[in-house]
Amino acid sequence: MNKAELVDAMAAKGDMPKAAAKRALEAFIEATKEGLKKEQRVSLPGFATFKVVERPAGTARNVRTGETIKVPAKNVVKFKAGTTLLDSVQ
């Protein structure tokens, strides 16, 4: 499902115009980004939790040359599915 299909589904299930569904989806995405930038945990009980975790620095190997390279530490977003979501796909 792509963004347009998701907007269509939200509009149908929420009994609202597509424009309102699109604004709601974009507002959710922006609010989630802002929360994660502040390193806050974004939790939707039963659906999912998003949080920022630090990936430590390490080393990797270039498979073509065999050369070892250093990989710097960085922040990444971690997604954990909620139990209701997991149960719905079983």
C-alpha positions, -999 to +999 in steps of 0.1 A: +000+000+000+015+033-010+007+068+005-022+075-020-038+042-012-034+047+025-051+082+022-080+066+003-084+039+029-083+065+058-109+086+040-132+056+035-128+042+071-129+077+087-159+089+066-140+120+056-129+137+024-096+126+009-081+160+015-087+158+052-073+123+054-042+135+035-037+164+060-042+140+089-016+116+076+009+143+069+003+158+104+009+124+119+042+120+100+054+155+109+045+151+146+063+117+146+094+133+130+094+162+155+091+138+185+119+116+172+142+146+166+137+155+203+146+118+210+112+112+224+095+078+222+064+078+200+040+051+212+007+041+198-005+013+222-014-018+203+000-005+170+036+004+173+064+022+191+091+044+174+122+054+192+157+067+185+186+045+194+223+051+189+241+026+167+276+023+180+307+028+158+322-003+144+342-017+115+331-032+083+348-050+054+347-040+018+339-074+001+356-064-032+389-053-018+389-069+017+398-035+031+385-028+067+367+005+071+355+024+101+317+030+104+309+060+126+282+059+153+248+073+144+213+076+155+187+053+139+149+049+143+137+016+158+102+004+151+085-022+173+051-035+163+025-037+190+007-069+200-026-059+184-009-053+151+011-085+154-021-105+162-039-090+132-014-104+107-014-139+121 
